[in-house]
Amino acid sequence: MEVGQVVKGKVVEILKFGANVELENGEKAFVHISKIASTYVKSVSDHLKVGQEIEGKILGKTKDGKWEISLKLKEGKGTSRSDQQTSSDFERKLAKFMKDSDRKHSEYRKRLDKKRGKKNRR
């Protein structure tokens, strides 16, 4: 199994912040509450039930060695158009923030260097 692969499994336990899943090959997996649906999930049990068959995409491994899967990215469809738009909006805003931050930091350093220069002349 590898990251990006679509897998099938059965929900074996509902937790406060996700669900434990047993994959078809017998391996254990975990679905975090944030990876259950593309909308806000208040309660895991509103979306998943013990014994429910699910299909999701492998995101990686958890700290305890389980596969981490997402139900939002199932069937290899990738991110939706709105998710891509949100991502590009975020990236654009982040780039603007970084540019502004670098400019402000540079201006601050220039002012600080000027003040230090005046102190050293005295």
DSSP file (Angstrom, degrees, kcal/mol; ACC not computed):
  #  RESIDUE AA STRUCTURE BP1 BP2  ACC     N-H-->O    O-->H-N    N-H-->O    O-->H-N    TCO  KAPPA ALPHA  PHI   PSI    X-CA   Y-CA   Z-CA
    1    1 A M              0   0    0      0, 0.0     2,-0.3     0, 0.0     6,-0.0   0.000 360.0 360.0 360.0 148.5    0.0    0.0    0.0
    2    2 A E    >   -     0   0    0     58,-0.0     3,-1.9    56,-0.0    56,-0.3  -0.955 360.0 -76.5-145.5 161.6    1.2    3.5   -0.7
    3    3 A V  T 3  S+     0   0    0     -2,-0.3    56,-0.2     1,-0.3     3,-0.1  -0.327 116.3  26.2 -58.9 134.9    0.2    7.2   -0.3
    4    4 A G  T 3  S+     0   0    0     54,-2.7    -1,-0.3     1,-0.3     2,-0.2   0.190  88.8 130.8  95.5 -15.8   -2.5    8.2   -2.8
    5    5 A Q    <   -     0   0    0     -3,-1.9    53,-2.6    52,-0.1     2,-0.5  -0.468  58.1-127.2 -72.8 140.7   -3.9    4.7   -3.2
    6    6 A V  E     -A   57   0A   0     51,-0.2     2,-0.3    -2,-0.2    51,-0.2  -0.780  34.9-178.0 -89.4 129.5   -7.7    4.3   -2.8
    7    7 A V  E     -A   56   0A   0     49,-3.2    49,-2.4    -2,-0.5     2,-0.3  -0.875  20.4-138.3-128.6 158.4   -8.6    1.6   -0.3
    8    8 A K  E     +A   55   0A   0     -2,-0.3    16,-2.1    47,-0.2     2,-0.3  -0.875  32.9 148.2-113.5 149.5  -11.8    0.0    1.1
    9    9 A G  E     -AB  54  23A   0     45,-2.2    45,-2.9    -2,-0.3     2,-0.4  -0.948  39.6-106.7-163.3-177.3  -12.4   -0.9    4.7
   10   10 A K  E     -AB  53  22A   0     12,-2.4    12,-2.8    -2,-0.3     2,-0.3  -0.986  32.2-116.7-127.8 133.8  -15.0   -1.2    7.5
   11   11 A V  E     + B   0  21A   0     41,-2.5    40,-3.3    -2,-0.4    10,-0.3  -0.535  35.2 171.5 -67.7 125.3  -15.4    1.1   10.4
   12   12 A V  E     +     0   0A   0      8,-2.5     2,-0.3     1,-0.3     9,-0.2   0.603  63.2  18.2-111.2 -18.1  -14.7   -0.8   13.6
   13   13 A E  E     - B   0  20A   0      7,-1.5     7,-2.4    36,-0.1     2,-0.5  -0.952  60.4-145.2-157.6 133.8  -14.7    2.0   16.2
   14   14 A I  E     - B   0  19A   0     -2,-0.3     5,-0.2     5,-0.2     2,-0.2  -0.880  25.6-175.8 -98.7 128.6  -16.1    5.5   16.5
   15   15 A L  E >   - B   0  18A   0      3,-3.0     3,-0.8    -2,-0.5    29,-0.2  -0.691  40.2-103.7-116.5 171.1  -13.9    7.9   18.5
   16   16 A K  T 3  S+     0   0    0      1,-0.2    28,-0.3    -2,-0.2    29,-0.1   0.871 120.7  28.8 -62.7 -37.7  -14.4   11.5   19.5
   17   17 A F  T 3  S-     0   0    0     26,-0.1    16,-2.2    27,-0.1     2,-0.3   0.071 132.8 -35.3-115.0  23.5  -12.0   12.8   16.9
   18   18 A G  E <   -BC  15  32A   0     -3,-0.8    -3,-3.0    14,-0.3     2,-0.3  -0.996  66.5 -81.0 159.0-159.0  -12.3   10.2   14.2
   19   19 A A  E     -BC  14  31A   0     12,-2.0    12,-2.6    -2,-0.3     2,-0.4  -0.999  23.3-129.4-146.1 142.1  -12.8    6.5   13.5
   20   20 A N  E     -BC  13  30A   0     -7,-2.4    -8,-2.5    -2,-0.3    -7,-1.5  -0.746  30.7-166.5 -88.9 140.6  -10.7    3.4   13.4
   21   21 A V  E     -BC  11  29A   0      8,-2.9     8,-2.7    -2,-0.4     2,-0.6  -0.964  19.4-143.7-130.9 142.0  -11.0    1.3   10.3
   22   22 A E  E     -BC  10  28A   0    -12,-2.8   -12,-2.4    -2,-0.4     6,-0.2  -0.943  27.4-141.3-104.6 119.3  -10.0   -2.2    9.3
   23   23 A L  E >   -B    9   0A   0      4,-3.0     3,-2.3    -2,-0.6   -14,-0.3  -0.275  25.8-102.5 -75.7 164.3   -8.9   -2.3    5.7
   24   24 A E  T 3  S+     0   0    0    -16,-2.1   -15,-0.1     1,-0.3    -1,-0.1   0.821 122.8  54.3 -56.0 -33.8   -9.7   -5.1    3.3
   25   25 A N  T 3  S-     0   0    0    -17,-0.2    -1,-0.3     2,-0.1     3,-0.1   0.403 122.5-105.0 -84.7   4.6   -6.2   -6.5    3.7
   26   26 A G  S <  S+     0   0    0     -3,-2.3    -2,-0.1     1,-0.3    -1,-0.1   0.294  77.7 132.2  93.6 -10.1   -6.5   -6.6    7.5
   27   27 A E        -     0   0    0     -5,-0.1    -4,-3.0     1,-0.1    -1,-0.3  -0.352  57.5-113.6 -74.1 158.2   -4.4   -3.6    8.3
   28   28 A K  E     +C   22   0A   0     -6,-0.2    39,-2.2    37,-0.1     2,-0.3  -0.675  35.2 178.3 -94.5 147.2   -5.6   -0.9   10.6
   29   29 A A  E     -Cd  21  67A   0     -8,-2.7    -8,-2.9    -2,-0.3     2,-0.4  -0.925  16.2-144.9-141.8 165.1   -6.4    2.7    9.5
   30   30 A F  E     -Cd  20  68A   0     37,-2.8    39,-2.5    -2,-0.3     2,-0.5  -0.998   0.3-158.6-135.7 137.6   -7.6    5.9   11.1
   31   31 A V  E     -C   19   0A   0    -12,-2.6   -12,-2.0    -2,-0.4    39,-0.1  -0.971  19.9-142.1-114.9 115.4   -9.9    8.6    9.7
   32   32 A H  E >   -C   18   0A   0     -2,-0.5     3,-2.3    37,-0.5   -14,-0.3  -0.444  24.1-113.8 -73.6 151.1   -9.5   12.0   11.5
   33   33 A I  G >  S+     0   0    0    -16,-2.2     3,-1.1     1,-0.3     4,-0.5   0.811 117.6  57.7 -55.0 -32.6  -12.7   14.0   12.0
   34   34 A S  G 3  S+     0   0    0    -17,-0.3    -1,-0.3     1,-0.2   -16,-0.1   0.599 105.2  51.8 -75.2 -10.3  -11.4   16.7    9.6
   35   35 A K  G <  S+     0   0    0     -3,-2.3    36,-2.6     1,-0.1    37,-1.0   0.247  88.6  81.8-108.8  10.6  -11.0   14.1    6.8
   36   36 A I  S <  S-     0   0    0     -3,-1.1     2,-0.3     1,-0.3    -2,-0.1   0.897 103.2  -1.5 -84.0 -42.5  -14.5   12.6    7.0
   37   37 A A        -     0   0    0     -4,-0.5    -1,-0.3     2,-0.3    35,-0.1  -0.967  61.4-119.8-147.2 159.5  -16.4   15.2    4.9
   38   38 A S  S    S+     0   0    0     -2,-0.3     2,-0.2    -3,-0.1     3,-0.0   0.531  98.9  66.0 -80.5  -4.1  -15.7   18.5    3.0
   39   39 A T  S    S-     0   0    0      1,-0.1    -2,-0.3     0, 0.0     2,-0.1  -0.639 108.1 -70.3-106.4 171.1  -18.2   20.2    5.3
   40   40 A Y        -     0   0    0     -2,-0.2     2,-0.6     1,-0.1    -1,-0.1  -0.395  44.7-153.6 -62.4 131.4  -18.0   20.8    9.1
   41   41 A V        +     0   0    0      1,-0.2     3,-0.2    -4,-0.1    -1,-0.1  -0.925  18.8 174.6-111.4 108.9  -18.3   17.6   11.1
   42   42 A K  S    S+     0   0    0     -2,-0.6     2,-0.4     1,-0.3    -1,-0.2   0.896  75.1  18.7 -78.2 -42.0  -19.6   18.2   14.6
   43   43 A S    >   -     0   0    0      1,-0.1     3,-1.4   -10,-0.1     4,-0.4  -0.996  63.4-145.5-135.4 130.5  -19.9   14.5   15.5
   44   44 A V  G >> S+     0   0    0     -2,-0.4     4,-2.4   -28,-0.3     3,-1.9   0.885 101.6  61.2 -58.2 -39.9  -18.2   11.6   13.8
   45   45 A S  G 34 S+     0   0    0      1,-0.3    -1,-0.3     2,-0.2   -29,-0.0   0.642  91.3  67.4 -68.6 -12.7  -21.3    9.4   14.5
   46   46 A D  G <4 S+     0   0    0     -3,-1.4    -1,-0.3     1,-0.1    -2,-0.2   0.728 116.9  24.9 -72.5 -21.2  -23.4   11.7   12.3
   47   47 A H  T <4 S+     0   0    0     -3,-1.9     2,-0.3    -4,-0.4    -2,-0.2   0.690 124.0  41.0-114.8 -29.1  -21.4   10.5    9.3
   48   48 A L     <  -     0   0    0     -4,-2.4     2,-0.3     6,-0.0    -1,-0.2  -0.930  56.2-166.3-129.1 149.5  -20.1    7.1   10.2
   49   49 A K    >   -     0   0    0     -2,-0.3     3,-2.2    -3,-0.1   -38,-0.3  -0.964  38.2 -94.1-130.3 148.3  -21.4    4.0   11.9
   50   50 A V  T 3  S+     0   0    0     -2,-0.3   -38,-0.2     1,-0.3     3,-0.1  -0.408 115.1  24.5 -59.6 132.3  -19.6    0.9   13.2
   51   51 A G  T 3  S+     0   0    0    -40,-3.3    -1,-0.3     1,-0.3     2,-0.2   0.261  89.1 139.9  93.7 -10.4  -19.7   -1.8   10.5
   52   52 A Q    <   -     0   0    0     -3,-2.2   -41,-2.5   -41,-0.1     2,-0.4  -0.453  52.5-128.2 -69.3 135.2  -20.1    0.7    7.7
   53   53 A E  E     -A   10   0A   0    -43,-0.2     2,-0.3    -2,-0.2   -43,-0.2  -0.691  35.3-179.6 -81.2 133.1  -18.1    0.0    4.5
   54   54 A I  E     -A    9   0A   0    -45,-2.9   -45,-2.2    -2,-0.4     2,-0.4  -0.872  22.1-151.3-131.3 165.0  -16.0    3.0    3.4
   55   55 A E  E     +A    8   0A   0     -2,-0.3     2,-0.3   -47,-0.2   -47,-0.2  -0.996  29.1 153.0-136.7 130.9  -13.6    3.9    0.7
   56   56 A G  E     -A    7   0A   0    -49,-2.4   -49,-3.2    -2,-0.4     2,-0.4  -0.926  40.7-101.6-151.3 174.5  -10.9    6.5    1.1
   57   57 A K  E     -AE   6  70A   0     13,-2.4    13,-2.2    -2,-0.3     2,-0.3  -0.855  37.0-116.0-106.1 136.6   -7.5    7.6   -0.1
   58   58 A I  E     + E   0  69A   0    -53,-2.6   -54,-2.7    -2,-0.4    11,-0.2  -0.539  30.2 177.3 -72.6 128.2   -4.3    6.9    1.9
   59   59 A L  E     -     0   0A   0      9,-3.6     2,-0.3     1,-0.4    10,-0.2   0.687  54.4 -79.8-100.7 -26.4   -2.6   10.0    3.2
   60   60 A G  E     - E   0  68A   0      8,-1.2     8,-3.4   -58,-0.1    -1,-0.4  -0.987  60.3 -47.6 157.7-156.7    0.2    8.4    5.1
   61   61 A K  E     - E   0  67A   0     -2,-0.3     6,-0.2     6,-0.3     2,-0.1  -0.875  43.8-131.6-113.5 145.8    0.9    6.7    8.5
   62   62 A T    >   -     0   0    0      4,-3.2     3,-1.7    -2,-0.3     6,-0.1  -0.356  36.7 -97.7 -83.2 173.0   -0.1    7.9   11.9
   63   63 A K  T 3  S+     0   0    0      1,-0.3    -1,-0.1     2,-0.1    -2,-0.0   0.819 125.1  52.9 -61.8 -30.6    2.4    8.0   14.9
   64   64 A D  T 3  S-     0   0    0      2,-0.1    -1,-0.3     1,-0.0    -3,-0.0   0.264 124.1-100.7 -93.4  14.2    1.1    4.6   16.1
   65   65 A G  S <  S+     0   0    0     -3,-1.7     2,-0.1     1,-0.3   -37,-0.1   0.448  78.0 131.8  90.1   0.8    1.6    3.0   12.7
   66   66 A K        -     0   0    0      1,-0.1    -4,-3.2   -39,-0.1     2,-0.3  -0.493  64.0-104.9 -80.9 156.7   -1.9    3.0   11.4
   67   67 A W  E     -dE  29  61A   0    -39,-2.2   -37,-2.8    -6,-0.2     2,-0.5  -0.635  30.2-139.8 -75.3 137.3   -2.7    4.2    7.8
   68   68 A E  E     -dE  30  60A   0     -8,-3.4    -9,-3.6    -2,-0.3    -8,-1.2  -0.891  26.7-175.8 -99.0 126.7   -4.3    7.6    7.8
   69   69 A I  E     - E   0  58A   0    -39,-2.5   -37,-0.5    -2,-0.5     2,-0.4  -0.870  18.4-146.2-124.5 157.4   -7.1    7.9    5.2
   70   70 A S  E     - E   0  57A   0    -13,-2.2   -13,-2.4    -2,-0.3     3,-0.2  -0.978   7.5-165.8-121.9 132.0   -9.3   10.6    4.0
   71   71 A L  S >  S+     0   0    0    -36,-2.6     3,-0.8    -2,-0.4   -35,-0.2   0.634  88.2  68.3 -85.9 -15.8  -12.9   10.1    2.8
   72   72 A K  T 3  S+     0   0    0    -37,-1.0    -1,-0.2     1,-0.2   -36,-0.1   0.759 103.5  42.4 -73.0 -25.1  -12.9   13.5    1.2
   73   73 A L  T > >S+     0   0    0    -38,-0.2     3,-0.7    -3,-0.2     5,-0.6   0.068  85.9 143.8-110.0  22.9  -10.4   12.4   -1.5
   74   74 A K  G X 5 +     0   0    0     -3,-0.8     3,-1.3     1,-0.2     4,-0.1  -0.107  55.2  29.5 -66.3 162.9  -11.8    9.0   -2.3
   75   75 A E  G 3 5S-     0   0    0      1,-0.3    -1,-0.2   -68,-0.1   -69,-0.0   0.657 118.7 -83.9  62.8  21.3  -11.9    7.4   -5.7
   76   76 A G  G < 5S+     0   0    0     -3,-0.7    -1,-0.3     1,-0.1    -2,-0.2   0.660  92.7 132.2  65.5  15.9   -8.8    9.2   -6.8
   77   77 A K  T < 5 -     0   0    0     -3,-1.3    -1,-0.1     1,-0.2    -3,-0.1   0.687  51.4-154.2 -74.3 -15.6  -10.8   12.3   -7.8
   78   78 A G      < -     0   0    0     -5,-0.6    -1,-0.2    -4,-0.1     2,-0.2  -0.369  47.2 -17.6  73.8-158.5   -8.3   14.6   -5.9
   79   79 A T  S    S-     0   0    0      1,-0.1    -6,-0.1    -3,-0.1     2,-0.0  -0.519  73.8-113.4 -82.6 150.6   -9.5   17.9   -4.6
   80   80 A S     >  -     0   0    0     -2,-0.2     4,-2.4     1,-0.1     5,-0.2  -0.248  31.3-102.0 -74.9 169.1  -12.6   19.5   -5.9
   81   81 A R  H  > S+     0   0    0      1,-0.2     4,-2.4     2,-0.2     5,-0.2   0.896 124.1  49.9 -59.4 -42.6  -12.6   22.7   -7.9
   82   82 A S  H  > S+     0   0    0      2,-0.2     4,-2.6     1,-0.2    -1,-0.2   0.875 109.9  51.0 -67.5 -35.9  -13.7   24.7   -4.9
   83   83 A D  H  > S+     0   0    0      2,-0.2     4,-2.4     1,-0.2    -2,-0.2   0.899 110.8  49.1 -65.3 -39.9  -10.9   23.1   -2.8
   84   84 A Q  H  X S+     0   0    0     -4,-2.4     4,-2.6     2,-0.2    -2,-0.2   0.906 111.8  48.8 -65.1 -41.0   -8.4   24.0   -5.5
   85   85 A Q  H  X S+     0   0    0     -4,-2.4     4,-2.6     2,-0.2    -2,-0.2   0.927 111.9  48.6 -64.0 -45.0   -9.7   27.6   -5.6
   86   86 A T  H  X S+     0   0    0     -4,-2.6     4,-2.5     1,-0.2    -2,-0.2   0.907 112.0  50.1 -60.4 -42.3   -9.6   27.9   -1.8
   87   87 A S  H  X S+     0   0    0     -4,-2.4     4,-2.6     2,-0.2    -2,-0.2   0.919 111.8  46.1 -63.8 -44.5   -6.0   26.5   -1.9
   88   88 A S  H  X S+     0   0    0     -4,-2.6     4,-2.4     2,-0.2    -2,-0.2   0.872 112.0  52.1 -68.8 -34.7   -4.9   29.0   -4.6
   89   89 A D  H  X S+     0   0    0     -4,-2.6     4,-2.7     2,-0.2    -2,-0.2   0.934 111.6  47.3 -61.8 -45.4   -6.6   31.8   -2.7
   90   90 A F  H  X S+     0   0    0     -4,-2.5     4,-3.0     1,-0.2    -2,-0.2   0.930 111.9  49.3 -61.0 -46.0   -4.7   30.8    0.5
   91   91 A E  H  X S+     0   0    0     -4,-2.6     4,-2.5     1,-0.2    -1,-0.2   0.894 111.9  49.0 -61.7 -40.3   -1.4   30.5   -1.4
   92   92 A R  H  X S+     0   0    0     -4,-2.4     4,-2.2     2,-0.2    -1,-0.2   0.928 113.5  46.2 -65.0 -45.5   -1.9   34.0   -3.0
   93   93 A K  H  X S+     0   0    0     -4,-2.7     4,-2.6     1,-0.2    -2,-0.2   0.896 112.7  50.6 -64.1 -40.2   -2.8   35.5    0.4
   94   94 A L  H  X S+     0   0    0     -4,-3.0     4,-2.7     2,-0.2    -2,-0.2   0.918 109.6  50.1 -64.4 -43.1    0.2   33.8    2.0
   95   95 A A  H  X S+     0   0    0     -4,-2.5     4,-2.2     2,-0.2    -2,-0.2   0.905 112.1  48.1 -61.8 -41.6    2.6   35.0   -0.7
   96   96 A K  H  X S+     0   0    0     -4,-2.2     4,-2.7     2,-0.2     5,-0.2   0.923 111.8  49.9 -64.4 -43.9    1.3   38.6   -0.2
   97   97 A F  H  X S+     0   0    0     -4,-2.6     4,-2.9     1,-0.2    -2,-0.2   0.926 111.3  48.4 -60.0 -45.4    1.7   38.3    3.6
   98   98 A M  H  X S+     0   0    0     -4,-2.7     4,-2.6     2,-0.2    -1,-0.2   0.899 111.8  49.4 -63.5 -40.8    5.2   37.0    3.2
   99   99 A K  H  X S+     0   0    0     -4,-2.2     4,-2.2     2,-0.2    -2,-0.2   0.935 114.4  44.7 -63.5 -46.8    6.1   39.8    0.8
  100  100 A D  H  X S+     0   0    0     -4,-2.7     4,-2.7     1,-0.2     5,-0.2   0.899 113.3  51.3 -63.3 -40.9    4.6   42.5    3.2
  101  101 A S  H  X S+     0   0    0     -4,-2.9     4,-2.6    -5,-0.2    -2,-0.2   0.919 109.9  48.6 -63.2 -44.7    6.3   40.9    6.2
  102  102 A D  H  X S+     0   0    0     -4,-2.6     4,-2.3     2,-0.2    -1,-0.2   0.902 112.4  49.5 -61.8 -41.6    9.7   40.9    4.5
  103  103 A R  H  X S+     0   0    0     -4,-2.2     4,-2.4     2,-0.2    -2,-0.2   0.935 113.1  45.9 -63.6 -46.7    9.3   44.5    3.5
  104  104 A K  H  X S+     0   0    0     -4,-2.7     4,-2.5     1,-0.2    -2,-0.2   0.899 112.7  50.6 -63.7 -41.0    8.3   45.6    7.0
  105  105 A H  H  X S+     0   0    0     -4,-2.6     4,-2.4    -5,-0.2    -1,-0.2   0.908 110.3  49.9 -63.9 -41.4   11.1   43.6    8.5
  106  106 A S  H  X S+     0   0    0     -4,-2.3     4,-2.1     2,-0.2    -2,-0.2   0.920 111.2  48.5 -62.9 -45.1   13.6   45.2    6.1
  107  107 A E  H  X S+     0   0    0     -4,-2.4     4,-2.2     1,-0.2    -2,-0.2   0.906 111.2  50.9 -61.7 -42.1   12.3   48.7    7.0
  108  108 A Y  H  X S+     0   0    0     -4,-2.5     4,-2.6     1,-0.2    -2,-0.2   0.919 109.3  50.0 -61.6 -45.1   12.6   47.9   10.7
  109  109 A R  H  X S+     0   0    0     -4,-2.4     4,-2.8     1,-0.2    -1,-0.2   0.887 109.4  52.1 -62.6 -38.8   16.2   46.7   10.4
  110  110 A K  H  X S+     0   0    0     -4,-2.1     4,-2.1     2,-0.2    -1,-0.2   0.927 111.5  46.2 -62.8 -45.0   17.1   49.9    8.5
  111  111 A R  H  X S+     0   0    0     -4,-2.2     4,-2.2     2,-0.2    -2,-0.2   0.909 113.9  48.8 -63.2 -41.7   15.6   52.1   11.3
  112  112 A L  H  X S+     0   0    0     -4,-2.6     4,-2.3     1,-0.2    -2,-0.2   0.910 110.6  50.0 -65.2 -42.7   17.4   50.0   13.9
  113  113 A D  H  X S+     0   0    0     -4,-2.8     4,-2.1     2,-0.2    -1,-0.2   0.879 109.6  52.3 -63.2 -37.6   20.7   50.2   12.1
  114  114 A K  H  X S+     0   0    0     -4,-2.1     4,-1.9     2,-0.2    -2,-0.2   0.929 110.0  48.0 -62.6 -46.3   20.3   54.0   11.8
  115  115 A K  H  X S+     0   0    0     -4,-2.2     4,-1.9     1,-0.2    -2,-0.2   0.899 111.8  49.5 -62.4 -41.7   19.7   54.3   15.6
  116  116 A R  H  X S+     0   0    0     -4,-2.3     4,-1.9     1,-0.2    -1,-0.2   0.881 107.8  54.9 -65.0 -37.5   22.7   52.1   16.4
  117  117 A G  H  X S+     0   0    0     -4,-2.1     4,-1.0     1,-0.2    -1,-0.2   0.895 107.4  49.3 -62.8 -41.1   24.8   54.2   14.0
  118  118 A K  H  X S+     0   0    0     -4,-1.9     4,-0.8     1,-0.2     3,-0.3   0.884 110.1  51.3 -65.7 -40.0   23.9   57.4   15.9
  119  119 A K  H >< S+     0   0    0     -4,-1.9     3,-0.6     1,-0.2    -1,-0.2   0.877 108.1  51.9 -65.4 -37.3   24.7   55.8   19.3
  120  120 A N  H 3< S+     0   0    0     -4,-1.9    -1,-0.2     1,-0.2    -2,-0.2   0.732 103.4  58.7 -73.7 -22.0   28.1   54.7   18.1
  121  121 A R  H 3<        0   0    0     -4,-1.0    -1,-0.2    -3,-0.3    -2,-0.2   0.724 360.0 360.0 -78.2 -21.5   29.0   58.2   16.9
  122  122 A R    <<        0   0    0     -4,-0.8    -1,-0.2    -3,-0.6    -2,-0.1   0.478 360.0 360.0 -72.0 360.0   28.5   59.8   20.3
